[in-house]
Amino acid sequence: MKLIFIFLLLNGSISYAQNRVGKEETSQQNPEDCPSPNPSQFLGVCNAIWNTSYATTAGFGYTYQEKIWEIACAKPSVDSFEIAKAKIQKMWLKNRENFRCFNFPNSIATDKNITKFSLESGVPGFILEAIKRYNLDMNFKDPADNKTIMDYIKDRQEVMLKQPPIDQAKIDEYEKIYNILKNKGAKHAKDL
């Protein structure tokens, strides 16, 4: 009798586990529709860039990385990187013009798109990840200045070359990011 009970208990546990795995796999195969992030969530990512801190989730270096996954409804413990990447790309395409960092009076890029804001915040890792890791499309005009990230970088380089002291390291950083963007197909506003 005990043997039959143990057999039924184990069989039920195995069925439950198989059912859970099946549901997680289905979740990964059909990425859920994710609601658009609200302004508070956008601000959370901006704050995480401005006040850089280390992540608490394994696999992430910084909190802004965790927050990007969160607002894209990507789940580190469930979604593969490819599924998460697709969710992040979908979220970005739906929201990139609205993904702006407001009320940072000490930033040249306050009220502008998060890509511009990250460059001016000393955290170019955000834009580099956006381009290289997630292949996010940068071909759009920021409503704040009607310019693409390519236009912004060239404008900033020109300004920096005219204002002493010249920060050659920052100019070189801009050029490096500009070339990466260009190689990934990013365009100036006049070419859109």
Stockholm file with secondary structure:
# STOCKHOLM 1.0

chainA/1-192         MKLIFIFLLLNGSISYAQNRVGKEETSQQNPEDCPSPNPSQFLGVCNAIWNTSYATTAGFGYTYQEKIWEIACAKPSVDSFEIAKAKIQKMWLKNRENFRCFNFPNSIATDKNITKFSLESGVPGFILEAIKRYNLDMNFKDPADNKTIMDYIKDRQEVMLKQPPIDQAKIDEYEKIYNILKNKGAKHAKDL
#=GR chainA/1-192 SS CHHHHHHHHHHHHHHHHHHHHHHHHHHHHSCCCCCCCCHHHHHHHHHHHHTCCBCSSTTCSBHHHHHHHHHTTCCTTTSCHHHHHHHHHHHHHHHGGGCBCCCCTTCTTTTSBHHHHHHHTTCTHHHHIIIIISCCCCCSCBTTTTBCHHHHHHHHHHHHHHSSSCCHHHHHHHHHHHHHHHHTTCCCGGGC
#=GC SS_cons         CHHHHHHHHHHHHHHHHHHHHHHHHHHHHSCCCCCCCCHHHHHHHHHHHHTCCBCSSTTCSBHHHHHHHHHTTCCTTTSCHHHHHHHHHHHHHHHGGGCBCCCCTTCTTTTSBHHHHHHHTTCTHHHHIIIIISCCCCCSCBTTTTBCHHHHHHHHHHHHHHSSSCCHHHHHHHHHHHHHHHHTTCCCGGGC
//
